[in-house]
Amino acid sequence: MTTRVLLGFTIALVIAFGARRRGLLSTSGTLISVISGTLAMSAGVRWGVLLVAYFVIATALSSWKHAEKSARTANVVEKTGARDAFQVLANGAVFVAAALGAAIWNTPTLTAAALGALAASMADTSATEIGGAIGGAPRSLTSGKRMAPGLSGGVTLVGTLALAAGSAVVGTVGRLLGFSTIATWSAFAGGIAGALADSLLGSTLQERRHCPACGALTERRLHNCQATEGGVETTVVGGIQRFDNDWVNLTSTAIGAVVAAIFSRGGA
């Protein structure tokens, strides 16, 4: 156990600091990534390998056509740079907690929940990055109206297909690592449910803001639509105040975990 923890810490440290040097993680994000990686490896080598695979794929997707995506969404998305601690936790905390629970209690339900949480995060990342790069103009999941690229709650056909593919990737890697068939199919179902819930929450409950200077809807607290130092302060016009994209991501991974857990019990 001690050897595995030290191995996990070393691997997580190398990967996290490599990401930090590339500007992908902030200092706080690096710290939480190291802790998350260490805990995942403590739960079992398979969990650690799965988390590394997730990080590599998610990083590659985020880096793909990064300049083009940033140009389209810079005035919409609140956090566009290195991932901070809360962003890392929002995407990985439920997975790590469920994986540790599965290791401690050896419960198939928690195994499926952990896989489902990670599948939901991967599905959402795939939809966002691939859909944002080549998916065209998104439409609101609830109203069907066109939305500005980058606004939460928007979907495209390409993004939806990428969502399913991202969830399938986690299930496939999990199966290759020796997780049961029911656990990996449950992860696939949970991943899709969690990512769809992310879009639904984004279009309904997530905080929405309005720029008084240009009239645009945005998620930014300061909108850079004018040559004003520091940007124009935006106002909340919908959703729940402070329920931002990070909280949506955390909630959607929890939904992915719950759906996967329920699915696994039904198939047991």
N, C-alpha and C positions, 0 to 999 in steps of 0.2 A: 504493500500500500504506500509506504513512504517513498519507495523508488518511483512508483507511478506518479505520485504527486510532484516529485522533483522533476521528473521527465515532462510532465504537463506544464509546470511552471517555466521550464527552459524553452520548450517549444512555443508557448504562448508569448513569452518575453521576446523571442527572436522575431516572431511574426508581427507582434504589435509594434515593436520599435521599427521594424522595416516599414510598416504602414505609416508610422509617425514621420519617418524620414521622407516619405513620398507625399506627405501632406494630407493623408487620408484620415488620420486620427488626431484629435487635440490631445493635450497632456492628460486631461481627465479621461478622455475616451481611451487612451492608451492604458491607463491604470485599470479601468474597469474591464478592458479586453483581456489583460493579463490575469486578472482575478477570475473572470468567466472561463477562460481557457483552462486554468489550473483546476477549477471546480469540475468542469466537464470531464477532464482526464481522470480526476479523482473518482468520478462516478463509474468510469470504465474506459478502456482504450477505444472501444467503438464510438462512444460518445465524443471523445476528444477528436478522433479522426473525422467524424461527421461534422463537427463544428469547424474544423479546419477547412474541409471541403466547401462548406457553406460560405465561409469567409472568402476563400479564393474565388469562387464563382460570383458572389455578390460584388466583390471588388472589381472583377473583370467587367461585369455588367455596368457598374457605376462609371468606370473609366472609359468605356466604349462611347465614342462620339460625345465625350464630356463637354467639349467647347460648344458644340451645336446645341446641346440640351440646356446648358447654362445660359446661353444667349436667349433662348426662348422663355426661360422661366425665372431669370434673375430678379425680376420685379414682382414676382408672385410668391416664390418659396422663401420662407423665413430663414431656414438654415441651408446654405449652399456650399459651405466649405468643409473643413475637417469635422468628422463626427465627434460630438462631445459625449460625456458620460451618460446623459439621459437618453441620447439616441441609441447608444450601445445597449443600455438596459432595456429600452423599449422594445428592441428587436430580439434580445437574447435572455432576459431575466426569467421569463416563464419556462423556456426550454431548459435552462440550467437547473432551476428549482425542481422541475418534474423529473429530469434525469437523475438528480441526486436522490429524489424520493423513490424512483424506480430501483436504484442501486441499494438503498437501505432496506426497503420492504419487499423487493423482488416482485413487484406487482405489474402484470401485463397492462393493466389499465393506465398506469402512470408511464409505462414505456410508450404506449400509443400517444398519450398526451404530450410527452416531450417531443416526439417526432412530429405530431400535428402542429405544435407551436412553431417549430423551426420551418416546417413546410409552409405555414401561413406567412411567415416573414419572407421566405424565399419567393413565394408566389407574388406577394406584394411588390418586392424588389424587382422581380422579372417584369411584371406588368408596368411598373413605373419607368424603368430604364429602357426596355425595348419599345414599349408603347410610346414613350416620350421621344424616342429617337426616330421611329419610322411609322408611328401609328396615325399620324395626321391630327386633325382637330378633334378633341375629345367632346363627349356629350355627357350631361349629367345623368347619373344612374337613376335618379328619381323623376326628373322632369323631361329628359330627352333633349334639353336645349343645349346648344353649343356653349362651351366653356373655354376660358383662356387656358392654354397649356400650362400645367403645373398646379392648377387649383385642385384641391382634394375633392374627390367625389366624381371626377370625370373618368369616362371609360372609352376605349376604342376597341375595334374588333381585334386588331393585332395585339393590343395589351391584354385582352381577355384570353386569347390563345396562349400568350406568354405566361399568363397567370397559371393556367393549367399545366403548362410545361414545367414551370418552376416548382410547383407542388409535386409533380411526377419525379423530378430530379431528386428531391429529398427522399421520396419513397424508394426510388431505384437504388440510390447509394446506400440507404438503410438496409435494403434487402441484400445487397452485395456484402454488407458488413455482418450479415447473419441475423438480423432482426426478423421476426416471424412474418409470414405473409399477411396475416390479419392486421398486424401492427403497421405494416407499410401501406396497405390499402386504406387503413384508418387514417394514416398520416395524409394520404392523398386527399381524402374527403375533408379532413380538418383543414388542410392547407387552402383548398378552394373556398370553403366556408369562411375561414378567417379573412382571406383576401377580399372576398365579396363584402364581408362585414366592414372591412376597412373603407371601401368605397361608399358604402351606405352611411356609415358614421361620418365620413368626410363631407357628404352632401347634405347631412341633416343636423347632427349635433356638434360637429367641429366648429370652433370659433371662426367666423367670417368677418373680414374687415373691409373698409371702404376708404379710398383716398379722397379727401375733400378737394385736392388740387386738380386731379385729372379725372376723377370719377370712377377709377378702375376698382374692381374687386381684387383683393389680395390677401395673403396670409402674413404679410410683413407688418411689423409694428411701425417701421419707418419705410416709406415708399420713395424710391429714388427716381421719380418721374421728372423732377426739376433739378436745376443746378443749385439746389439749396444744400448748404453744408449740413451733413447728417441726415438729410432726407426729410420728407413730410410726414408728420405723425398721423397715423390712420385711426379710425374709430371702429368699434365693434358694431356690426349691423345684423348679426345673426348667430345662431348656435349658442353654445355655452361658453361664457367667458373663461379664458385660460385653458379650455379643453382643446389643446392644439394638436398638431400632427403627431407629436411624440406620444401623447396620451391615447390617440387613436390607434397608433401602432401597438402599444402595450395592450390595449383592450382587444384588438383583433387577434393578436397571438394567443391571448387567453381564450378567446372564442374558438380558435383553431384547436387548442389543446382540449377543450371541453367536448367539442364535436368529435374529435378523434377518439377520445376516451369512451364516449357513448357508442360510437360506431363499433369499437373493438368489443364492447360488452355484448352488443347485439349479434356479433359474428362469432363469438366464442362458443 
